[in-house]
Amino acid sequence: MFAPAVLLLLALAPGAHAQDAGTGGAYVGASVGNADVEGYDRDDTAYSLRGGYRFNRYLAVEASYADLGEIAWSFGSCIELCAPESAVTHYSLANDRWDVAMLGLLPLGRQFELFARLGYARAGYDVGSSNMLGSATYSRNDSTETYGVGARFHFDAPWTLRLEWERLRDVGDAYDIDTLWLGAEYRFQGR
């Protein structure tokens, strides 16, 4: 009678099903964040999807796609005799990226860990402008590096909460994009 009661208490105890952080396995995740385009003093909401594989307690690899939003601004002036919009030019800048990255992980106990991320990104951007004379759009894809740091909190299997700061460097040889992400991950096995 005593042994089954102990087993029942262990089975119902919080964290009893948490898997050891030393195990590897595949995971998928999604995040929402705020992307800030440096030099333009503008930001927008960003979205990301990722999939990865954790090899051991200290190393993982992941691939992801992110829509980094679109920023818009206007520039120009009008003298008294012109229509209000005639001398104003409207600009927009839309960004997205695909990347592959390695994660170095530092477990701090069973459920919490810090990580650093370094990878290769394929960044795409569209620049548009319009005024009373017409409009133009320019699109380009660049290869660049991406890096960041963050923290993960592992709930009882299979969910993880993820907070991360990431930089996409020298997009179009003109600007950096800093993104602060908050997301969730589902682990298929292990952590």
Number of C-alpha atoms within 10 A of each C-alpha: 5 6 7 9 10 10 11 10 11 13 12 10 10 10 14 11 14 16 18 14 19 14 13 20 15 18 21 17 19 19 20 19 20 18 26 22 24 13 10 12 9 13 19 16 17 21 19 20 17 18 18 21 21 23 15 15 17 16 15 20 18 19 18 18 19 19 18 28 19 20 20 16 13 13 9 11 13 12 9 7 6 10 10 11 13 14 15 16 18 16 18 15 19 17 23 20 21 18 21 20 20 20 22 16 21 15 16 11 9 16 18 16 19 18 19 18 21 19 18 17 24 18 25 19 19 15 17 16 17 15 16 11 8 8 12 10 12 10 12 12 15 15 17 18 19 24 19 18 17 18 17 20 18 22 16 14 17 17 17 20 17 20 17 20 19 19 19 23 19 16 22 15 9 9 14 17 19 21 23 19 21 18 18 18 22 18 22 15 15 18 27
